[in-house]
Amino acid sequence: MEQLTWTGALSPLNLFLALAVAVLVIAVVVQIAMSLVPSGGNRAVYADGTMSADKGLSGLVGMVVQYALLATIAVALLYIVLGIFMGPSAGIVGGMSQQLLPVWIALVATYAISIIFKRRLGLYGKLFDSTVGMIGFGLVMFWVYAGFFGGVMDMVTTHDTLSQMSGMKNKAPGTPLRGAEEGDYQWFLLGGDNLARDVFSRLFDGAWVVVKIAPFATLFAFMVGITLGLPAGYYGGRLDTFLSFLANLILAFPVILLFYLLVTPEIVLTGIPNYMALVLFIFPLVFLAILLNSRFYTQPSLRTPLLIVVLGFGAWLYLSLVSTDGAVVATPTYSIPGLPGFLDGFDIDPNLLVVFVSVVFVNAPTVFRIVRGLALDIKTRDYVAAAQTRGEGPWYIMLWEILPNARGPLIVDFCLRIGYTTILLGTLGFFGLGLASESPDWGTTINAGRRLLSIYPHAAIAPAVSLLTLVLGLNLLADGLREESLRD
Amino acid sequence: MGLFILRRLGVMILTGLCLTFIVFWLTNLYPNLEKLAKTQGNFRMSDEAVSSYLGDRGYLEPLPIKFAQWLGVAPGWVTEKPEGKTFGRCFAEGTPEEERRSFCGVIQGDWGTSTVFKDDVSSIVATRLGLTGKLMFWVLVLMVPSALIVGVLAGMREGSKMDRSLSTVSIISTATPEYVSGVIFIAVFASSAFGLKWFKGSATSAMENANFENFFLPVLTISLYGMGYIARMTRASMTEVMTAQYIRTARLKGVSFRNIVMKHALRNALIAPFTVIMLQIPWLLNGVVIVETLFNYKGFGWVLVQAAGNNDIELLLAVSVVSVVVVLLTQLISDIGYVFLNPRIRIS
């Protein structure tokens, strides 16, 4: 097996790509320069009173930009599509494209279904009217599917993420695997890291760690922020002063100092993360209980069974989440008993728990401030006054009148905040806090790769670029959603 | 106004006290103290040796008393060994009885000693803050003007090509955390892999003599992340101003576009970004910690990492006091400055 180049048999296409990109860049620069100069009148007035204007120079440049963009996208697509069929003979890009086949299929299916039914899908469907939103959604879903197929189904990854291959230490992208056997994948597509592991497989395994933690942590932060922010904004007064002071207290902490204090093995020993988990994870349960009770308390025959089912299931989830080996808090000196082992649905690695808890803890105050501000604004509206006159309870007004009307900004902020959480997770990994040092997540990989950055940059660049694209996708998605939700 | 500032200062002191107490509590948890004893003494200490080490140095007293000692409102601990040696928080071994002080804490101006650097905390923090101050100064010099220019150019004609391309640039820059852009910059501009050795991948030499080659990459890395955010806020404020009535009036009076932007719009559009810039400064602190670690620049952020990694209690407390003061002061300045810049707002 020989060393793979980036594009292999498709190298002739490189010229076209370079050409298209060069034309695009020049045309965009020209276009920007021209937009600074006011365009002269190319208008002609005819005798019958009609006017005509030719497209002029700026129109021409605009056309060039459009075609160059289309050409660039077409060539890039060609790499991917041909790569699917040709595999590694089309170089590293081809090999990666073939490995990612399930992701491409899932993406195309998602887009096809969503675009066909977009008029019936509400805000989500409207997303497909905005180019920015579609690009962002595509980037995000790419990583979600890549994480799912790579981390859960093992379809994308080519090698085991922890096994070290002899002779593959710090090898460049596309190096053939030394001593590869029949069933093995023959190359290290993105090279080997400083412990001779496959960077490509670790990248997609690590994507799952991020995709798994970030949305859930953000969701919990939102539950905490909403449950505390609504009453703070609605009632005001002492409660508001107290909660705002607490929120500002946490916000005044430099995030990294907080992480260094909270996410250490010594703190895990004291059981503080478990106590924090006990407090923070109860909020979704409280939220659900109040939500359902405030709506259905007038129909006890419906409410009571509903609450029993929902809260029973929620309580089981909550208890399985917080208890490990039959104990809620287990320190060397004492332990508080929790759910017994045979009822425990799943266990969470204590390192993961402390990361999760601290990320929720850092995000919740900002969400609290946003929700409080929205509640302060919305509680002066007429429909709130109408609900008060009808005699609705305060929690009904907060959760069924104020919250649905605050959904636009909250959904946008949710997307942005997932991106921010991803950045925070990366920061934790970058400082080697929390997750184990052999964990494939992106922050930890960047941290491991940065020591040899000036000689073998590929091991750190791959996760860095991935993190960048995921966060960029989330930001673009948020932008698209904001644009579309403002439109109606 | 005076009352407002006084009240804010009161809240500041209360917040500072609460935060330092939390830091104090977390660093004084027993497992942390045990780690401290083992790194200071030796790693194979028995449990009795650990507790006698900690007991001798006043670490095992109740938390509120220790905190009061650190603050300087309670007399420092004194240990008398059976073999006749006497030492305490405020004096070393062998100090004559009459020269021994009983109070030494923050109020007396004594910030304690660092266990990692074996040096006075106040002098460590002062030198490191100076180095970080240099970094921050250049970051602000690069970040603020470029962010404002990008934001104003993008916002003056909403929806134009220039707006779209500049907005894309600022979205990309907000999506790139420092550890990503830093890694990419080092790999591209400082590594042998790409062959462009334009800059140095380490800023250690910039501590004594900073020049373009060894200082530009760290400065750029920190600036980029904050720049996108400020630029987007400036753009939003600029587009809002450009649709205002008085701009339309000026337009209809025949004022040229250049004059409208420079004389009418700009001043009003720059009020909101001022707050954003001030509130961005505490966030830069995060970037400073990451960049100083990545580029090995031994400033304040580097000290934070060293202190936190080694559970150096007194240094960590000083570091958190400084960062909390920075956060709260910038909030205060942004509130006061906003009132001065925008005469429509009055503080009751």
Interface residues (C-beta under 8 A of the other chain):
Chain A: V28 Q31 I32 S35 L36 P38 G62 F245 N248 L249 L251 A252 F253 P254 V255 I256 L257 Y260 L261 L262 T264 E266 I267 L269 T270 I272 G419 I423 G426 T427 F430 F431 G443 I446 G449 R450 L453 S454 I455 Y456 P457 H458 A460 I461 A464 V465 L467 L468 V471 L472 L474 N475 L476 D479
Chain B: V11 T15 C18 L19 V23 L26 T27 L29 Y30 P31 N32 E34 K35 R157 S160 K161 M162 S165 I171 I172 T174 A175 T176 P177 Y179 V180 V183 I184 I186 A187 A190 S191 S192 A193 F194 G201 F257 P282 L285 N286 V289 I290 T293 L294 G301 L304 V305 A308 G309 N311 L316 V319 S320 S323 V324 V327 L328
